[in-house]
Amino acid sequence: MLLEAIGQRLAQELNIRPQQVAAAVALLDEGATVPFIARYRKEVTGSLDDTQLRTLDERLRYLREMEDRRASILKSIEEQGKLSAELKREILLADNKTRLEDLYLPYKPKRRTKGQIAIEAGLEPLADALFGNPSLDPEAEAAAFISADKGVEDSKAALDGAKYILMERFAEDANLLAKLRQFLKQESTLSVRVVPGKETEGAKFADYFEHDEALKTVPGHRALAILRGRNEGVLSFSLVTGNADDKLAASPCEAMIASHVGIENRGRSADRWLNEVVKWTWRIKLLTHLETELVSELREQSEEGAIKVFADNLKDLLLAAPAGARVTMGLDPGLRTGVKVAVVDRTGKVVDYSTVYCTPPQNRFAESEAVLMAMIARHGVELIAIGNGTGSRETDKFAAEMLKKVNAGGGKVQKIMVNEAGASVYSASELAAKEFPDLDVTIRGAVSIARRLQDPLAELVKIEPKSIGVGQYQHDVNQSQLARSLDAVVEDCVNSVGVDLNTASVPLLSRISGLNSTLAGNIVAFRDTNGAFRTRKDLLQVPRLGAKTYELAAGFLRIMNGDNPLDASAVHPESYPLVENIARHYRRDVRSLIGDGQFLKSVNAEQFTSAQAGIITLKDILSELEKPGRDPRPEFRFAEFQEGVESISDLKPNMVLEGVITNVAAFGAFVDIGVHQDGLVHISALSESFVKDPRDVVKAGDIVKVKVMEVDVARKRIGLSMRMSDDANSKAQESVAGERPQRAPKKQAERYSEQKAPGNNAMAGALAAAFAKANKR
């Protein structure tokens, strides 16, 4: 019954059929992975995709936790002998954890409160009398309850005790809490102020020193910035429902409490006392509690948004176009310590390495050129991958001059700037030490740069996702939730591409459906001992790899030039009999079917369906046979940075440049234009038409043309536009001629100065003035 209720709710939330939910939940509970279900159990789930399944899995976890909590609450109240039929019904109907906890609040075991102490002192009849009949005189009624033995020394003590009893009663009213919570969500203002004396220390948070904004409109990135400011002791904030600077003014919430419990001031003897009870209830019992709860909710929502931004960017980066199996030279730029060089062959194996000093202050150009040209000739280098860190433009300029000579002699070597975020993390890792025990840490970085050009996915899986540098406030969010989300992205990306069983590394194999690092290590060890796998079935000989794991993993593992041609495709071994049946029917060899698109399109799939494989499965198989092992990633392209534009000081207004999107945030996109500092295209400048979500226009890895709108060399801020009709000079004139922006628009401008950008020291690649102007449009 419980599972059925959860299934109905999930079906409604995800807008799918209950049968689809039941099927997916059953598969997940059996240990099936999301990639496996999405790819090979479409028939069972009605073609739920990986995104739907991930959402279902997350919500299933939440709802099951909620049901466990519901059962625990019911048991606790029942053991207290206080579970009425009405209360049980309300608890069973509660549709979120917050409502459950509100209902449980009056019955939740807690330390002795002032209200409980007052009840033990016999003051509850006094509270009930004054609340039930406000015409009674509080002082006169309280006199009857004075008792030194019970700790009630005088009438004031009696009235205070009665006040605490009513305060706690009102503050534990679940329906009142729901009303107040909803009101604050819609009507309260987040009022932020600088902590006195922290103005200089917290200058990067200057935009929030005096900031008021409706709680319901605070965007996630701004909320996280404010929370970071509070955590660093620079900012303080509160929720207000009136004048933020008038702390004594009555809150509308006090009137709501009075109305809900039936208290009104009609001049009766106890009305003033009862109004004090209401005031205390709000200011002492509820304000801080609800403020903490709502700020926590804002933080959670903001974190979810930040995690989604990170996950989306990570997916784009992982699925970036691979240069493929080409001999590649990796250059890890440096100035004083020189440029580290590594050459990897078509399979990614290191075949040579060195260090050259082609950058300031050494500038040993001739010597460096001789070393690199010899390596290029010796190994047949086709591509040069240059990391985009410190010294990258100097290295790029040197490489360009060298390649003129190389290619003049008939060579066809290309150079590409590569995002090196995370390369240093990998090179110093235990994994890199095991992979290259004889190489210096700095050379390992050059290897990583070369390999991530060949195959970004295969190399980036070796780096902790958080270190890849495409996030927004990744250090401020729930780390376990972030890790779970990013791991899911990596898993989905790896399985959507598939891996070569005979060349894949342990980190890459460990991301395959059903496998973990132990099994991946066992596969590689088996491969090293016994040679290349000839068939997928050979996997069953790997220690600790059983039939269930084989079922989950086999379809995502490819064997090129093996004994069975189907092993190089995404056709699952369980479906091999289907393919063989089709081949027999048409009197053809299985191998001859592969790639014969015209024939495969003519096959009547319905003719071969069975109880085990329906029309969806058959169509997937035929599609895969047409282009076996297809790679979903785009064709390889790279940005050409403009010669002579190597630092921020080289930028001029209206200059049109080519660049690559490095990060997409809620407020715009960051672009690497080859000057060691990413520029920002604000969301308002991404397109001529309105843009709601920057990802609707661009994604990480895209090659784009941008126009320089504004440059602040001192603050290392670059404002860009993807609208070629924009004119930087006109914008500057408008800014000079126009009036000073009012406070409200300024407060709506995005705050970037405290954010971090991938591959740079600051994510503040935008000019605040440019954004203020953009918001005026």
C-alpha positions in Angstrom: 0.0 0.0 0.0 2.8 2.4 0.9 4.7 1.7 -2.4 1.5 2.2 -4.3 0.9 5.6 -2.7 4.5 6.7 -3.5 4.1 5.4 -7.0 0.9 7.4 -7.5 2.6 10.6 -6.3 5.7 10.0 -8.4 3.5 9.4 -11.5 1.7 12.7 -10.9 4.8 14.7 -10.2 6.7 13.4 -13.3 3.6 13.3 -15.5 4.0 9.6 -16.4 1.9 6.5 -15.9 1.8 4.7 -12.5 2.8 1.5 -14.4 6.0 3.2 -15.6 6.9 4.3 -12.1 6.2 0.8 -10.7 8.4 -0.8 -13.3 11.3 1.7 -12.8 11.2 1.4 -9.0 11.2 -2.4 -9.3 14.3 -2.3 -11.5 16.1 0.2 -9.3 15.3 -1.9 -6.2 16.7 -5.0 -8.0 20.0 -3.1 -8.3 19.7 -2.0 -12.0 21.5 1.3 -12.8 19.9 4.3 -14.5 22.0 4.0 -17.7 21.1 0.3 -18.0 17.3 0.9 -17.5 17.3 3.9 -19.8 19.1 2.0 -22.6 18.0 -1.6 -22.3 14.7 -1.6 -20.4 12.7 0.9 -22.5 10.1 -1.8 -23.1 9.6 -2.2 -19.4 9.5 1.4 -18.4 7.8 2.9 -21.4 10.9 4.5 -22.6 11.8 6.6 -19.6 15.0 8.5 -20.3 18.0 8.9 -18.0 16.9 12.4 -16.9 13.4 11.2 -15.9 14.9 8.2 -14.1 17.4 10.3 -12.2 14.6 12.6 -11.0 12.5 9.6 -10.1 15.3 8.1 -8.1 15.9 11.3 -6.2 12.2 11.8 -5.4 11.8 8.1 -4.5 14.6 8.5 -1.9 12.9 11.6 -0.5 9.4 10.1 -0.3 10.7 6.9 1.2 12.5 8.9 3.9 9.3 10.8 4.5 7.2 7.6 4.8 9.7 6.3 7.3 9.4 9.5 9.3 5.6 9.4 9.1 5.6 5.9 10.5 8.0 6.9 13.3 5.8 9.9 14.2 2.6 7.9 14.3 4.3 5.3 16.5 5.6 8.0 18.9 2.3 9.8 19.3 0.4 6.5 19.7 2.8 5.4 22.4 1.9 8.7 24.2 -1.8 7.8 24.0 -2.5 11.0 22.1 -3.2 9.8 18.6 -6.7 10.8 17.8 -8.5 9.8 14.6 -8.3 13.4 13.3 -4.6 13.8 14.1 -3.9 10.5 12.4 -5.8 11.5 9.3 -3.8 14.8 9.1 -0.5 13.0 9.5 -1.4 10.6 6.8 -2.4 13.4 4.5 0.8 15.5 5.1 2.5 15.8 1.7 5.9 17.1 2.8 8.4 16.7 5.6 7.8 20.3 6.9 4.1 19.6 7.4 4.8 16.3 9.1 7.2 18.1 11.6 4.6 20.8 12.2 2.0 18.3 13.2 4.4 16.4 15.4 5.7 19.5 17.1 3.2 19.5 20.1 4.0 15.8 20.8 7.7 15.8 20.1 9.8 14.9 23.2 11.7 17.9 24.2 13.5 19.4 27.2 11.3 21.0 29.9 10.1 24.3 28.6 8.8 27.3 30.5 5.3 26.4 29.4 5.7 22.9 30.7 7.1 24.1 34.0 4.1 26.5 34.2 1.7 23.6 33.6 3.4 21.5 36.3 2.9 24.5 38.6 -0.9 24.3 38.0 -1.2 27.5 35.9 -2.9 26.0 32.8 -6.4 26.7 34.3 -5.4 30.4 34.6 -4.3 30.5 30.9 -7.5 28.8 29.8 -9.6 31.1 31.8 -8.1 34.3 30.5 -8.0 33.0 26.9 -11.6 31.8 27.1 -13.0 34.9 28.8 -11.0 38.1 28.2 -13.5 40.0 30.4 -11.8 38.5 33.5 -9.3 40.7 35.3 -5.8 39.1 34.9 -4.5 40.3 38.2 -7.5 39.2 40.2 -7.5 35.8 38.5 -3.7 35.3 39.0 -4.0 36.0 42.7 -5.6 32.6 43.3 -2.6 30.8 41.7 0.1 32.3 43.9 2.0 29.5 45.6 5.5 29.7 46.9 5.7 25.9 47.1 5.2 25.7 43.4 7.5 28.5 42.6 4.8 31.1 41.8 5.8 33.9 44.1 3.3 36.6 42.9 0.6 37.4 40.4 3.2 38.5 37.8 4.9 35.1 38.0 1.5 33.5 37.6 0.6 35.6 34.5 4.0 35.0 33.0 3.6 31.3 33.4 0.1 31.4 31.8 1.6 33.5 29.0 4.3 30.8 28.2 1.6 28.1 28.2 -0.4 30.0 25.5 2.7 31.0 23.6 3.8 27.4 23.2 0.2 26.3 22.3 0.0 28.9 19.6 3.5 28.3 18.3 2.8 24.6 17.9 -0.4 25.0 15.8 0.5 23.4 12.5 -2.2 25.3 10.5 -1.0 28.6 11.9 2.6 27.8 11.1 1.6 26.9 7.5 -0.2 30.3 7.1 2.7 32.3 8.5 5.2 30.4 6.4 3.3 31.0 3.2 2.8 34.7 4.1 6.5 35.2 4.7 7.5 33.4 1.5 5.3 35.8 -0.5 5.5 39.1 1.4 8.8 39.2 3.4 11.9 41.1 2.5 15.4 39.8 2.9 17.2 42.7 4.6 21.0 42.5 4.4 23.5 44.8 6.2 27.2 44.9 6.7 28.5 44.0 10.1 29.9 47.2 11.6 33.7 47.4 11.2 33.8 44.9 8.4 33.5 47.3 5.5 37.1 47.1 4.4 37.7 43.4 5.1 34.5 42.5 3.2 34.8 44.9 0.3 34.0 42.1 -2.2 30.5 42.0 -0.7 30.0 45.8 -1.0 26.9 45.4 -3.2 25.1 43.8 -0.2 26.2 46.3 2.6 22.7 47.8 2.4 20.5 45.5 0.4 16.8 44.8 0.6 15.0 42.4 -1.7 11.8 40.5 -1.7 12.5 37.0 -0.5 10.6 35.4 -3.3 12.7 37.1 -6.0 16.2 36.4 -4.6 18.0 34.4 -7.3 20.1 31.4 -6.3 23.5 32.8 -7.0 22.7 36.0 -5.1 21.4 34.0 -2.1 24.6 32.0 -2.0 26.7 35.1 -2.2 24.8 36.6 0.8 25.1 33.4 2.8 28.8 33.3 2.0 29.1 36.9 3.3 27.4 35.9 6.5 29.6 32.8 7.0 32.7 35.0 6.6 31.3 37.4 9.3 30.9 40.3 6.9 27.1 40.4 6.4 24.1 39.9 8.6 20.5 39.6 7.5 16.9 39.1 8.6 13.4 38.7 7.2 11.2 41.7 7.7 7.5 42.3 6.8 7.5 46.1 7.2 10.1 48.8 7.5 13.5 47.1 7.7 14.8 49.9 9.9 11.9 50.1 12.4 12.5 47.2 14.7 9.7 48.2 17.1 6.9 48.3 14.5 4.3 45.6 14.8 4.5 42.8 12.2 1.5 41.8 10.1 2.3 38.3 11.4 1.1 39.3 14.9 -2.3 40.2 13.4 -2.4 36.9 11.6 -1.7 35.0 14.9 -4.4 37.0 16.7 -6.9 36.3 14.0 -6.1 32.6 13.8 -6.5 32.0 17.6 -9.5 34.3 17.9 -7.9 37.1 19.9 -9.1 40.7 19.3 -8.7 43.9 21.3 -12.1 45.1 22.4 -11.0 47.0 25.5 -11.8 44.1 27.9 -9.7 43.5 31.0 -7.5 40.7 29.6 -7.3 42.0 26.0 -4.0 43.9 26.6 -2.5 40.8 28.3 -3.6 38.6 25.4 -2.1 40.9 22.9 1.1 40.7 24.7 0.9 36.9 24.4 0.5 37.3 20.7 3.4 39.7 20.4 5.6 37.4 22.4 4.5 34.4 20.4 5.7 36.0 17.2 8.8 37.7 18.4 10.1 35.1 20.8 8.8 31.8 19.6 8.1 32.0 15.9 10.1 34.8 14.1 13.6 33.2 14.6 12.3 29.7 14.0 10.5 30.6 10.7 13.3 32.9 9.6 15.8 30.1 10.0 13.6 27.6 8.3 12.9 29.9 5.3 16.5 30.9 4.9 17.4 27.2 5.0 14.8 26.5 2.3 16.2 29.4 0.2 19.7 28.0 0.7 18.5 24.5 -0.4 16.8 25.8 -3.5 19.8 27.9 -4.3 22.1 24.9 -3.8 19.9 22.8 -6.1 20.2 25.5 -8.8 24.0 25.8 -8.3 24.3 22.0 -8.5 22.2 21.8 -11.6 24.4 24.5 -13.2 27.5 22.6 -12.3 26.0 19.3 -13.5 24.9 20.8 -16.9 28.3 22.4 -17.5 30.1 19.2 -16.5 28.0 17.2 -18.9 28.8 19.6 -21.7 32.5 19.4 -20.9 32.6 15.6 -20.6 30.8 15.2 -23.9 33.0 17.8 -25.7 34.2 16.7 -29.2 37.2 14.4 -29.0 40.1 15.1 -31.4 40.4 11.3 -31.7 43.3 8.9 -32.1 46.0 11.3 -33.2 49.6 11.6 -32.0 49.4 14.6 -29.6 52.0 16.8 -27.9 50.8 18.4 -24.6 52.4 21.7 -23.5 51.8 22.7 -19.9 52.8 26.4 -19.9 55.0 28.0 -17.3 57.2 31.0 -17.0 60.0 30.8 -14.6 59.9 27.0 -14.4 59.6 26.5 -18.2 57.0 24.7 -20.4 56.5 21.0 -19.6 56.2 18.8 -22.8 54.7 15.3 -23.2 54.0 13.4 -26.4 51.4 10.6 -26.4 50.7 8.2 -29.3 47.3 7.5 -30.8 46.3 5.3 -27.9 47.4 7.9 -25.3 50.6 6.1 -24.3 53.5 8.4 -23.3 56.3 8.2 -25.8 58.4 11.2 -25.0 58.7 14.2 -22.6 60.9 17.2 -21.9 61.0 20.7 -20.5 61.7 23.8 -22.7 62.2 27.4 -21.8 60.4 29.3 -24.6 58.7 31.9 -22.3 59.9 34.8 -20.1 62.2 35.2 -18.4 64.5 32.7 -20.1 63.2 33.2 -23.7 65.5 30.4 -25.1 63.6 30.3 -28.3 66.1 28.6 -30.7 66.9 25.8 -28.2 63.2 25.2 -27.4 62.3 25.2 -31.1 64.9 22.6 -31.9 63.8 20.3 -29.1 60.1 20.5 -30.1 60.6 20.2 -33.8 62.7 17.1 -33.3 60.0 15.5 -31.1 57.4 16.4 -33.7 59.4 14.8 -36.5 60.4 11.7 -34.4 56.9 10.8 -33.4 54.7 12.2 -36.2 52.9 14.7 -34.0 49.6 15.8 -35.5 48.2 18.0 -32.7 49.6 20.3 -30.1 47.5 20.8 -27.0 48.4 24.0 -25.0 47.1 24.4 -21.5 45.3 27.7 -20.9 47.0 28.6 -17.6 49.8 31.0 -16.8 52.1 31.5 -19.7 49.6 30.0 -22.2 49.6 33.0 -24.6 53.4 33.3 -24.6 53.5 29.5 -25.3 50.8 29.7 -27.9 52.7 32.6 -29.7 55.9 30.6 -29.7 54.2 27.5 -31.0 52.5 29.5 -33.8 55.9 30.7 -35.0 57.4 27.2 -34.8 54.5 25.6 -36.7 55.0 28.0 -39.6 58.3 26.4 -40.2 57.0 22.8 -39.5 54.1 23.2 -41.9 56.1 25.0 -44.5 58.0 21.8 -44.9 54.9 19.8 -45.6 53.6 19.2 -42.1 50.0 19.6 -41.1 50.3 20.1 -37.3 47.6 22.1 -35.6 47.7 23.8 -32.2 44.7 24.0 -29.9 44.2 25.8 -26.6 42.9 23.3 -24.0 41.1 24.1 -20.7 43.6 22.7 -18.1 41.3 23.0 -15.1 42.0 20.1 -12.8 45.2 18.9 -14.6 47.3 19.9 -11.6 44.9 18.0 -9.3 45.2 14.9 -11.3 49.0 15.1 -11.7 49.4 15.2 -7.9 46.9 12.4 -7.3 47.6 8.9 -6.2 46.0 7.7 -9.4 48.6 9.6 -11.5 51.4 8.4 -9.3 50.3 4.8 -10.0 49.9 5.5 -13.7 53.2 7.3 -14.1 55.4 6.4 -11.2 58.6 7.5 -13.0 57.3 10.9 -14.3 57.6 14.2 -12.5 54.3 15.7 -11.3 54.6 18.6 -13.8 55.1 16.2 -16.7 52.0 14.3 -15.7 50.1 17.6 -16.1 51.3 17.8 -19.7 50.2 14.2 -20.4 46.8 15.0 -19.0 46.5 18.1 -21.3 47.4 16.0 -24.4 45.1 13.2 -23.5 42.1 15.5 -22.8 42.4 16.8 -26.3 42.3 13.3 -27.7 39.4 12.2 -25.5 38.1 14.7 -22.9 35.8 12.1 -21.3 38.4 9.4 -20.9 40.8 11.9 -19.2 38.4 14.0 -17.2 36.9 10.9 -15.4 40.3 10.7 -13.6 39.7 14.0 -11.9 37.2 14.6 -9.0 34.3 16.4 -10.7 34.4 19.3 -8.3 38.0 20.1 -9.4 37.1 20.4 -13.1 36.1 24.1 -12.5 32.8 24.5 -14.2 30.7 25.1 -11.1 28.9 28.0 -9.5 29.5 28.3 -5.7 30.4 24.6 -5.6 32.2 24.9 -2.3 29.1 26.5 -0.6 26.6 23.8 -1.4 25.7 20.4 0.2 28.7 18.4 -0.7 27.1 14.9 -0.5 24.3 16.1 -2.8 26.8 17.7 -5.1 28.9 14.6 -5.3 25.8 12.4 -5.9 24.7 14.7 -8.7 28.1 15.0 -10.4 28.7 11.2 -10.1 25.4 10.6 -11.9 26.4 13.0 -14.7 29.7 11.3 -15.2 28.1 7.9 -15.1 25.5 8.9 -17.7 28.1 10.5 -20.0 30.5 7.5 -19.9 27.7 5.0 -20.6 26.2 7.1 -23.3 29.5 7.0 -25.2 30.6 3.5 -24.1 34.2 2.4 -23.6 36.7 0.2 -25.3 37.2 -2.8 -23.0 40.7 -3.3 -24.2 42.1 0.2 -23.8 39.9 1.8 -21.0 41.6 2.8 -17.8 40.4 1.8 -14.3 38.8 5.2 -13.7 36.9 5.0 -17.0 35.8 1.4 -16.4 34.7 2.1 -12.9 32.0 4.5 -14.2 30.4 1.8 -16.4 27.0 0.6 -15.3 27.4 -2.1 -12.7 31.1 -1.7 -12.2 33.1 -0.1 -9.4 36.8 0.6 -8.9 37.5 -2.9 -7.5 35.9 -4.7 -10.5 37.5 -2.2 -12.9 40.8 -3.0 -11.4 40.1 -6.7 -11.7 39.3 -6.3 -15.4 42.5 -4.4 -16.1 44.5 -7.0 -14.2 42.9 -9.8 -16.1 43.6 -8.0 -19.4 47.2 -7.4 -18.5 47.6 -11.1 -17.6 45.6 -12.8 -20.3 45.8 -10.3 -23.2 43.1 -8.4 -25.0 39.4 -9.6 -24.5 38.2 -11.4 -27.6 34.5 -11.5 -26.6 32.3 -9.9 -24.1 31.6 -13.3 -22.6 35.2 -13.4 -21.4 34.2 -10.9 -18.8 32.6 -13.7 -16.8 36.1 -15.0 -16.2 37.1 -11.9 -14.4 37.3 -12.5 -10.6 34.1 -11.3 -8.7 32.3 -10.3 -11.9 29.1 -12.3 -11.8 26.1 -12.7 -14.1 24.2 -9.7 -12.7 27.2 -7.4 -13.1 27.7 -8.7 -16.6 24.1 -8.0 -17.5 24.4 -4.4 -16.3 27.8 -3.7 -17.8 28.2 -5.7 -21.0 26.2 -3.5 -23.4 28.4 -0.4 -22.6 31.7 -2.2 -23.2 33.0 -2.4 -26.7 35.5 -4.9 -28.2 36.9 -3.7 -31.5 38.0 -6.3 -34.0 36.9 -9.1 -31.7 35.5 -12.6 -32.5 31.8 -11.3 -32.5 31.1 -8.2 -34.6 28.2 -7.3 -32.3 30.6 -6.9 -29.4 31.7 -3.6 -31.0 28.2 -2.2 -30.9 25.7 -1.2 -28.2 23.6 -4.2 -28.9 23.3 -6.1 -25.6 24.4 -9.7 -25.5 20.9 -10.7 -24.4 19.7 -9.5 -27.8 22.3 -11.3 -29.9 19.8 -14.2 -30.6 17.4 -11.6 -32.1 20.0 -10.3 -34.5 21.0 -13.9 -35.4 17.3 -14.6 -36.0 17.0 -11.7 -38.4 20.2 -12.8 -40.2 18.9 -16.3 -40.6 15.5 -15.1 -41.8 17.1 -13.1 -44.6 19.8 -15.7 -45.2 22.6 -13.3 -44.4 25.7 -13.4 -42.2 25.4 -11.2 -39.1 28.6 -9.3 -40.0 27.1 -8.4 -43.4 24.1 -6.7 -41.7 26.3 -4.2 -39.8 26.3 -0.8 -41.6 23.9 -1.9 -44.3 21.5 1.0 -43.7 19.3 0.5 -46.8 18.6 -3.2 -45.8 18.1 -2.5 -42.1 15.5 0.2 -42.9 13.6 -2.4 -44.9 13.4 -4.9 -42.1 9.9 -5.3 -40.6 10.7 -5.0 -36.9 7.2 -6.1 -35.8 7.9 -9.5 -37.5 10.6 -10.3 -34.9 9.0 -9.1 -31.7 8.5 -11.5 -28.8 7.5 -11.5 -25.1 11.1 -10.7 -24.2 11.7 -8.0 -26.9 9.1 -5.6 -28.2 9.0 -3.1 -31.0 11.0 -0.5 -29.1 13.9 -2.9 -28.5 13.9 -4.1 -32.1 14.0 -0.6 -33.5 16.9 0.3 -31.2 18.8 -2.8 -32.3 18.3 -2.0 -36.0 19.3 1.6 -35.5 22.4 0.5 -33.7 23.3 -2.0 -36.4 23.1 0.8 -38.9 25.8 2.8 -37.1 27.4 0.5 -34.6 29.2 2.1 -31.6 28.1 5.5 -32.7 29.6 8.4 -30.7 27.0 10.9 -29.5 29.6 13.6 -29.2 29.9 16.4 -31.8 32.5 16.8 -34.5 35.9 18.2 -33.3 36.3 22.0 -33.6 38.5 24.5 -31.9 38.7 28.2 -31.4 41.2 30.4 -33.1 42.4 33.1 -30.7 43.4 36.3 -32.5 47.1 37.0 -32.9 48.3 40.0 -31.0 45.6 39.7 -28.4 47.3 38.0 -25.6 46.4 40.0 -22.4 43.6 42.0 -21.1 45.4 45.2 -22.0 45.3 44.2 -25.7 41.5 44.4 -25.7 39.8 47.3 -27.4 36.1 48.3 -27.4 34.1 46.7 -30.3 36.9 44.2 -31.0 35.3 41.0 -32.4 37.0 37.8 -31.3 36.5 34.1 -31.4 36.4 32.3 -28.1 35.2 29.2 -26.3 32.4 29.0 -23.7 34.1 27.8 -20.4 31.2 28.1 -18.0 27.4 28.8 -18.1 25.8 30.4 -15.1 22.3 31.6 -14.3 23.3 35.2 -15.2 25.3 34.6 -18.4 28.2 32.8 -19.9 32.0 33.0 -19.5 34.2 33.0 -22.5 37.9 32.3 -22.9 39.2 34.7 -25.5 42.8 33.9 -24.9 43.8 36.7 -22.5 44.1 34.6 -19.3 40.9 36.1 -17.9 37.5 34.9 -19.0 35.1 37.6 -20.1 31.4 37.5 -19.3 28.5 37.7 -21.7 25.6 38.8 -19.5 22.3 37.0 -20.2 20.9 40.2 -21.7 23.7 40.2 -24.3 23.5 36.6 -25.4 21.0 37.1 -28.1 18.9 39.7 -29.9 15.8 38.0 -28.5 14.9 37.5 -24.9 16.8 34.7 -23.1 15.3 33.0 -20.1 18.0 30.5 -19.5 21.6 31.0 -20.9 21.8 27.3 -21.7 19.1 27.8 -24.3 21.7 29.7 -26.3 25.1 28.3 -25.3 26.8 25.5 -23.5 30.3 24.8 -22.2 32.7 24.0 -25.1 30.8 26.0 -27.7 32.9 28.1 -30.1 31.4 31.7 -30.3 32.1 35.1 -31.7 31.9 37.9 -29.2 32.3 41.7 -29.2 34.3 43.5 -26.5 32.0 46.0 -24.8 33.9 47.1 -21.8 37.3 46.4 -20.2 38.5 47.2 -16.7 42.2 46.3 -16.6 42.8 47.1 -13.0 39.9 44.9 -11.8 40.4 42.3 -14.5 36.9 42.5 -15.7 35.8 42.0 -19.3 32.3 42.7 -20.6 31.4 40.9 -23.8 28.4 40.7 -26.1 27.3 38.1 -28.6 25.0 40.7 -30.3 27.1 42.0 -33.1 24.7 45.0 -33.4 25.8 46.3 -29.9 28.2 49.2 -30.0 30.6 49.7 -27.1 31.1 53.5 -27.8 27.3 54.1 -27.8 27.0 52.2 -24.5 29.7 54.3 -23.0 28.1 57.6 -24.1 24.8 56.4 -22.8 26.4 55.8 -19.4 28.0 59.2 -19.4 24.9 61.1 -20.6 22.4 59.1 -18.6 21.3 59.7 -15.0 22.9 57.8 -12.2 21.1 54.5 -11.8 18.6 54.4 -9.1 19.1 52.1 -6.1 16.5 49.5 -7.1 18.0 48.7 -10.6 21.4 48.6 -9.0 20.2 46.1 -6.5 18.9 44.0 -9.3 22.3 43.9 -11.0 24.1 40.6 -10.7 26.9 40.3 -8.1 30.0 38.5 -9.5 33.0 39.8 -7.6 33.0 37.0 -5.1 32.7 34.1 -7.6 35.4 31.9 -9.1 35.9 31.2 -12.7 37.2 28.0 -14.3 40.9 28.2 -15.1 41.3 31.7 -13.5 41.6 33.2 -10.1 38.3 35.0 -10.2 35.0 34.4 -11.8 34.4 38.1 -11.8 34.7 38.4 -15.5 32.2 41.2 -15.8 31.9 44.8 -15.3 29.2 45.8 -12.8 28.5 49.0 -14.7 27.8 47.1 -17.9 25.3 44.9 -16.0 23.6 47.9 -14.4 23.1 49.3 -17.9 21.9 46.0 -19.2 19.3 45.9 -16.5 18.0 49.3 -17.5 17.0 48.0 -20.9 
